[in-house]
Each structure stands twice: as structure tokens, then as C-alpha cells.
Amino acid sequence: MNNNLLIIGAGGHGQVVQDIASAMNQFEKIDFLDDNSSLAIGKCDNFNEYINEYSYAFVAIGNNEQRKVWSSRLIAAGFKLPVLIHPTSYKSPLAKVGIGSVICAKAVINTNAIIENGCIISIGALVDHDSLISEYSHINSGAIIKAGCIVENLKKVEAGMVFTNKRELEEHKLEVGV
């Protein structure tokens, strides 16, 4: 078995994924498949031709639904989907990250957080303790997932957003009886 990585998608996100995989120093060779990029060694649909040369494949497509479809195709073909975690990010030893997920630079995955398969946790995103990021979701740059929250499957939390799925008081009132 080799430690070569094939990245599906050579666009901006794909290049971020390549940067993270390189920074991890775990892969001998990293290449792209993409239908519209001169950086690619071949087309996406030809992934089966590379199974003997690349043990690992990673889907670097920003569209959550397409990332799910492609991940299933790669697993069925026999590729392993790695977890990619940038060395400048923080992942609690008590947090879990599923296959095919990427944790970008300066992101924080706090205690008991669960990141399921195929997720993107973008640069500087914060996932607080006891939160669940469900499959193929994207927590964009600088977004904050508050403690104990659940982000549903295929959800995109936009850049800079503070996400909570708990009811909060809109205002605090103090009533004094006369």
C-alpha cells in the first residue's frame, strides 16, 4: 500500500486541501483530478484508472451534495478517504472527526465535538464543546458553532455566522410590581 493522495477538484478549495495535506507530511505524492484544470493529471470520471497508484482520495468540492456523491463513488472503488487536519488547527483529543473531512488552518474543534464524514471546517472556524456537525456540512471561515449545537446534514453555515439551534431570549426583562 502506498501513501499517495488523489484530490478530486483542483479549484480554490482543492488547492487549500493540497496545502493541508502537504503540511501534514503524511503523503508521498499528491495529485489532482479535475475536468477543467491544467493542474490535474486527469479527468474526475477517470478516477478508477488511478486506484493502483493512489491508496487515498479526497473530495475537494465545495458543493455539499456533490461531495457526498463523489465520496461514495471513491469508497466503492476502494479508495480510503483520509481525515485532513492542518497543523495550526486545534482538535481536542476528545473530539471525533469522520473520514473525508478537512479541518483548515486555525480552526478549533473543542472537547467532545463530533465532526461527521465529509465535512469542511474552514479557516478560523470554531466548533465548541459537545456540538455535532452532521455529514457533508460546511462550517465556513470564522463561523462559530455554539456549545451543544447540532448542524444538520448537508448544511452550510456561512462565514462569520454565529450558529445556535437553541431558543434564546430576545430581551431580558425585569418587572417590578407597585
C-alpha positions in Angstrom: 0.0 0.0 0.0 1.2 3.5 -0.9 0.7 6.8 0.8 -0.3 8.7 -2.3 -3.3 11.1 -2.3 -5.6 11.9 -5.2 -7.7 15.0 -4.8 -10.9 15.4 -6.8 -11.2 19.1 -7.6 -8.3 21.5 -8.3 -10.1 24.7 -7.7 -9.6 27.1 -4.8 -10.8 24.6 -2.2 -8.8 21.8 -3.8 -5.6 23.9 -3.6 -6.4 24.5 0.1 -6.8 20.8 0.6 -3.5 20.1 -1.2 -1.8 22.7 1.1 -3.2 21.0 4.2 -2.2 17.5 3.0 1.3 18.7 2.2 1.6 20.4 5.7 0.7 17.1 7.4 3.8 15.4 5.8 1.9 12.1 5.6 1.6 11.6 1.8 4.4 10.7 -0.6 2.6 12.1 -3.7 -0.4 14.4 -4.1 -2.2 15.0 -7.4 -5.5 16.3 -8.7 -8.2 15.1 -10.9 -10.3 17.9 -12.4 -12.2 18.3 -15.7 -11.1 22.0 -16.2 -7.7 22.5 -14.7 -4.2 22.3 -16.1 -3.0 21.3 -12.6 -4.8 17.9 -13.0 -3.3 14.7 -14.1 -6.7 13.5 -15.5 -10.5 13.9 -15.5 -12.7 13.3 -12.5 -14.6 10.4 -14.1 -11.4 8.5 -14.8 -10.7 8.0 -11.0 -10.8 4.2 -11.4 -7.7 4.3 -13.5 -5.7 5.6 -10.5 -6.7 3.0 -7.8 -3.4 1.1 -8.0 -1.2 4.3 -7.8 -3.2 6.1 -5.1 -4.4 4.5 -1.9 -6.1 7.7 -0.7 -8.5 10.0 -2.4 -10.2 13.2 -1.1 -13.1 15.1 -2.5 -12.3 18.8 -2.6 -15.6 20.0 -4.0 -17.4 22.8 -2.1 -20.9 21.7 -3.0 -22.1 19.5 -0.1 -24.3 17.2 -2.1 -21.7 16.6 -4.8 -19.0 15.9 -2.1 -21.3 13.2 -0.7 -21.9 11.6 -4.1 -18.2 11.6 -5.0 -17.1 10.3 -1.6 -19.5 7.3 -2.1 -18.1 6.7 -5.5 -14.5 6.7 -4.3 -15.2 4.4 -1.3 -17.0 2.0 -3.6 -13.9 1.9 -5.9 -11.7 1.0 -3.0 -10.0 4.3 -2.1 -9.5 5.3 1.5 -10.8 8.8 2.5 -8.4 10.4 5.0 -9.0 13.0 7.6 -7.0 16.1 6.8 -6.2 18.4 9.7 -4.0 21.5 9.3 -1.1 21.6 11.9 -2.1 25.1 13.1 -5.7 24.0 13.9 -6.7 22.6 17.3 -8.6 19.4 17.7 -9.3 18.2 21.3 -8.2 14.7 21.9 -11.8 14.1 23.0 -13.3 15.3 19.7 -14.0 12.9 16.8 -13.6 13.7 13.1 -15.0 11.4 10.4 -13.4 10.3 7.1 -13.2 12.7 4.2 -13.4 15.7 6.5 -10.9 18.6 6.4 -10.1 20.9 9.3 -8.4 24.1 7.9 -5.8 26.3 9.5 -6.6 28.0 12.8 -9.9 26.2 13.2 -10.8 24.9 16.7 -12.7 21.6 17.4 -13.4 21.6 21.1 -14.0 18.9 23.7 -16.5 16.1 22.8 -17.4 17.8 19.4 -18.2 15.4 16.6 -17.4 16.2 13.0 -19.1 13.5 10.9 -17.9 12.3 7.4 -17.2 14.6 4.5 -17.3 17.9 6.4 -15.4 21.1 5.7 -14.3 23.2 8.8 -12.9 26.3 7.1 -10.1 28.6 8.3 -10.7 30.1 11.7 -14.0 28.3 12.3 -14.8 27.4 15.9 -16.8 24.3 16.9 -17.4 24.5 20.6 -17.8 21.6 23.0 -20.4 18.9 22.7 -21.5 20.0 19.2 -22.4 17.8 16.3 -21.6 18.7 12.7 -23.5 16.2 10.7 -22.3 14.6 7.4 -21.2 16.7 4.5 -21.8 20.0 6.2 -19.6 23.1 5.7 -18.7 25.5 8.5 -17.3 28.4 6.6 -14.5 30.8 7.5 -14.7 32.3 11.0 -18.1 30.8 11.8 -18.9 29.9 15.4 -20.9 26.8 16.4 -22.0 27.4 19.9 -21.7 24.6 22.6 -24.1 21.7 22.3 -25.5 22.6 18.9 -26.4 20.3 16.1 -25.7 21.2 12.5 -27.8 19.0 10.3 -26.6 17.0 7.2 -25.6 19.0 4.1 -25.9 22.4 5.9 -23.7 25.3 5.1 -23.0 27.8 7.9 -21.9 31.0 6.3 -18.7 32.8 7.0 -18.7 34.8 10.3 -22.1 33.4 11.4 -22.8 32.5 15.0 -24.9 29.3 14.8 -27.2 28.1 17.6 -30.2 25.9 17.3 -31.3 26.6 20.8 -34.0 29.1 21.7 -32.6 32.2 23.3 -34.4 35.1 24.9 -34.6 38.1 22.6 -34.5 40.5 25.5 -34.2 40.3 29.3 -37.0 42.0 31.3 -37.1 43.0 34.9 -40.6 43.7 36.1 -41.1 45.5 39.4 -44.6 45.4 41.0 -46.0 48.6 42.6 
